[in-house]
Amino acid sequence: AAGCVPVLNAVEGAKSKARSWAEVAAADPDVVLFASCGFDLRRNLTDAAKALRTTPELAGLRAVRTGRAYCVDGNRYFARPGPSLAAGTALVARCAFDDEPEVVRRLEALPFLPNAWALLRDEEQQDAVAVAKVGDIDIEDFDLLHEAACAEGRMTYTDP
């Protein structure tokens, strides 16, 4: 992660494009960030955990083997214009510099760094992580609020 140099789509200003797992495996990055456009943290966790189980190229990546594969809310922090992009940038830095305690400490002191990332783990562990990380809900996640209110027997909840 030294310098946060992207190994794919490295041309400044270029549009991103779909990559095969074979291309990602050939690059063998230090850190992998699953931030699928349009998908929240829970969905990215689910999809990445399934891919980890079924895709040998993914399981063999250095980032996965060393515990440096992360999932984030790609919809909220990377696909929308506005202040959320600053939080998305901080999320990238938090994941990329996870091996530098002083950098992590400073990033986690930022008032706008959301608790909206999770390490990629196997599916059983992912369920617990996904539930723990859902505290940062936005308007598109109102169904989560509704489900939680019903499960707790509450008749109301506050929209985000």
WODAUR-V337290 format. One record per residue. NEAR is the number of other ideal C-beta (glycine too) atoms within 12 Angstrom. Layout:
((NEAR) (NEAR))
This chain:
((27) (11) (13) (21) (15) (22) (23) (23) (18) (14) (11) (8) (7) (10) (8) (17) (10) (12) (19) (15) (24) (16) (18) (30) (24) (16) (23) (23) (31) (28) (38) (42) (38) (40) (36) (27) (20) (16) (25) (36) (44) (36) (28) (39) (40) (25) (27) (41) (32) (20) (29) (32) (19) (14) (21) (14) (23) (31) (24) (20) (32) (23) (33) (34) (18) (19) (20) (25) (38) (37) (38) (46) (41) (32) (25) (37) (39) (32) (22) (20) (11) (14) (15) (26) (18) (20) (29) (31) (24) (31) (40) (30) (28) (37) (39) (31) (26) (30) (18) (19) (11) (12) (21) (21) (14) (15) (26) (22) (13) (19) (11) (22) (27) (31) (23) (39) (43) (38) (33) (41) (23) (20) (20) (12) (18) (31) (18) (17) (28) (31) (18) (19) (29) (29) (19) (26) (28) (25) (15) (22) (27) (16) (19) (27) (23) (19) (17) (20) (18) (14) (12) (12) (9) (13) (8) (12) (20) (12) (15) (17))
